Amino acid sequence: MKREYGKILAGYTSFGIGGPAFCWAKAESVDDILEAVAIAEKAGKPLVTIGRGSNILISDKGFDGVLLNLGEDFNYIKINDNGSVKAGAGLSLSRLVKECPVAGLAGCEFLAGIPGSLGGAIFMNAGVRDAENPAELKEIKDIVLSIEVVDLIDKKIKRLGKEEIGFSYRSSGLFGKCVISADIKLQKGEKGVVEDRVSSFMKKRSWIGKLGFSTAGSIFKNPANDKPAGRLIEECGLKGKRLGNAEISGAHANFIVNRGAAASEDILGLIDLAKKSVRDRFNIELELEIKVI
């Protein structure tokens, strides 16, 4: 296992923000994961697992604990003859979406354009509105058969069926567990048709390329289907609002961007401003989608 004490974490988050960790650990095996747990327990520190660093904000003061990354041994995909896919938690969603159409499998196209790893997507139950039917919410729980996790409390490997996972909107109930692999069920589909679906989802998310700066993705959960967080924040007149080098994006108000060397306190300040403004105007309490460490 690779480990480094005092490592600066900014390079491990899509925001490009984050101070030093007590210990940064990169695991290439289950034994490495358990070793990281032991380091945290011996030092009396918390342990947090992150995937590819999207949907996360780490304080400039750093993290007084063990930050666990999964290494390349968890970055794999195996496509089975029965249409199921076995994949490591470190697999990028972009690779999953790219390889499945080539194998004639459909069902994961909605993940196109979503950054991050499979493990992270399962942990937060990632999803989007369907490209052709916006009333339908597509979530990763819809394609998961089972997952393997390391229970960070009793230090055992466990297989959890879909019904044993506490999936809900942007949540999985997997706190205290490190996802290491997943079995996914897809359907047969013509390569061209599936690739067209992927293109539809990519086109729907093409505005992300207009952000122009580092971001962690959607900041808040949508309070309701007809009350998306971005629209509520925009109606409060906050698009383009800046604090230091952080900005509520002019392209989408549910995104905050780092315009260059933004401080974590700048991001948090804009988060607080958006929450207060929406609460005061609409009597709605916005709930964070990103994780703050």
N, C-alpha and C positions, 0 to 999 in steps of 0.2 A: 504493500500500500504506500502510495506517495502521501507525504504529509508535510506541512510547513506551518510553523508558528508565526503569527503576526503578519500573515499574507494579506495584502490589500485586495479587497473583493470587488472593486469597481469593474475589473475586466471580466468578471463572471456574471454580470447582470446586463440585460438589454438596455437598462437605463444608463449604464456606465457610471453608476454611483455606488459607493460603499467603502467603508474604512476597513481596518485590519480585523482579522478573525483571531481569536485565541488559538484555534487550530483549523487549518483547511486540510481536508483528507479526500483523496481520490481512490475509490474502491474499484478493484478489478475482480472481486469475488465476494461471496457471502462471508467468508472468513474475514475479509478486509472490512466489511460493514460492521461485523461484530467487534473487530479491533477498534474501530472508531467509536463504537458505543462504550467500550471499555475505557478508552481515553477520556471520554466525557464523564463517565461515572467516577473514575478515579479523581478527576479534577473537580468534581461537583459542578459541572457545567452542563447547560442544555445542548442538545444536538438537533440540527435542522438539516434535512435533505433537500437539495434543490436540483432541478434538472438542468435546463439550458439557460436559466436565469431570467426568463420572461415572467411577467406577472409578479414581480418582486421588487421591493424597495428596501435597501439596506442602509442603515444610518451611516453618516460620515464618521461617527464615533466608532463604528465597527460593530462586531458581534462577539460578545464575551462567551463564546461557546465553540462547539465543533460544527463546522459547515461541511457536509458530506456531499461530494459529487460522485456519480456513477461513471466509471471509465468505459473504454471501448469494448470490453468483454460483455457489457450489457447493451451494446449497440448492434443488434442483429435482427434478422427477419427470416422466417422459414415459412414458405407457402405450401400447405398440404393439399393432397389430391381432392379432399372432401370439401374444399372451399374455406377451410379454417386457416388462420394465420397465427403462428407463434412468434412473438416478438419480444425483444428485451426492452426494459423500461427506458434505456438510454437512446432508443431509436428515435430519430427526428420524425415529426409528423410529415414533413415534406418528402422524406424517403418512402414512408409508408404509402402516401398518396401517389407517388411516382411509380412504385413497383407493382402495386395491385392491378392497375389497368393493363399493364403488360402481361400479367398472368390471367387476364380475362375475369377479374373479380371486381364486383361493384359493391358499394355500400359505405365507403369511407371518403367519398369525394368531398363531403361537407367540411372535412378537415383541411382542405386546400387553403393555403395562405395563412394558416394559424401557426405561429412560431412555437418553438418548444419541443419537448420530448413526449413520448408516449406515456411515460410514468407520470409526468407532470399533468398531462391532459386528463388522465384517469383520476388523479388526486383531486383535481378541480372540476371534474365532469365537464370538460370543454365542449362547446357547441355553438351553433349559429342558426339563424333562420334559414329555411330552405330557399335555395336560389329561385325555384320556380313557384313555390307556395310559401310565401313569407309568414303565413299563419302557423306553419308547422315548425316546431323547434327540433333541430337535429342535434343530438347529444351523443357523446362517446359511450354512454351507458347502453345505447341502443344496439351496439355491435359487440360489446364485451360479453364473452362466455364465462370466463373465470380469470383470476389473477393469482400470481404468487407474490407473497410479501414476506419480509422479515419483520417479525414483531419485535420492536425495539425495547419492549418491557420484559417479556419472558425469553427473548432471544431465540425464538423458534421460527423455522420456515413454515408458512401456512398457505394452503390453497383455498381461496375464497370464491365460491360461485357467485354469479351475478346477484342472486337473491340475498346473499350474505353481506353485500356491500351496501352501505347506507347512501346510495345515490340520491341526490336531490339537486335543485337548481344551483349550479356552480359549487357543488360540494359532493364529497364521497363518504364522509365519516371515517376516513382512514388515518386520522391523527394517531401518532405513535406507531405507525407502520411505514415501512419503506417498500414501495412497489418495485419488484425486480423483473417481472415478466407478465405477459398477458396473452390469453388465447382469444382471438377475435373471429367472429363468424360473419362471412360475407356471402354474396350471391354471385352466380355466374353472370357475366355480362360481356357484350361485345366491346372489344378494346376501343373502337372509335366512339361508340356511344358513351362509354364511361369517361373517356378523355374529354368529350364535349361537356359532360357534367362538371368535370374538374375545371374546365375553362370558364364555365358559368359562375362557379363559386369564386374563382380567381378574379373574374371581371367585377363581381359584386364587391370584392375587397380591394380593388385596384386603387381606391382613394388613399389606402394606407401608404402607398408610394409617394403621395403628395405631402406627407407629414414633414419630411425633410430632416428630421432630427431623431435622436434616440428616444425610445419610449418603452414602456412596460406593457403596452396593450390597454384594454379597457380598464379604467380605474374603478368604476362602480358597477355593481349588478343593476340590471334593469328592474325597477320596482314593480312593473307590470308590463304586459304586452303592448298596451296602448300608452304607456308612460316610460319610454326609453330614457335612461339617465342623460344621454347626450342632449336630447331635445329639451329636457327640463333645465339643464345647465345653460344651454344656449338661450332659452327664453328668459333667463336671469341676466342676460347681457354679458356673459363672462367669456365668450369666445375671444381668444387673443389676449386675455388678461395675463400679465406677466408679474412674476415676483422673482427678483434676481434674474438668473438665467433659465428659469423654468417658465413654461407658458401653457395655458389651456389652449390646445391646438385650434387654429382657425379652420382646419379641415374637418375636425370632429371634436365636439366639446367634451366627450367622455375620454379623451386622450390628453395626457399631459406630456409635454416633450421637454427634453433637456437640450437647450439651445447651445450648450457648451459650458462645461464645468459648473453646472447647477449644483447647489447644495441640497442634501436630503431635506433640510428644513424649508427650503423654497418649495419643494414638491408638497411637503406636508402642509405648508401654509395655503397653497392653492386647493388642496383637498379640503381643508377646514373651511375655506371661503365658499367652495362649491356646496358643501354640506349645509352650511348656515344659510346660504342664499336660497337653496331649494326648500329647506325647512321653513324659512320665513315666508316664502311666496306661495308654496304649494302644500305646506304642512305634511311633507313627505320626508322621511329619514332615509337618506342614501346609505347603502351598505357597501363597504369596500369589496372589490373583487380581487385586487392585488393583495399580496401578503407583505406586511411591514415588519422588518426585523431590526 
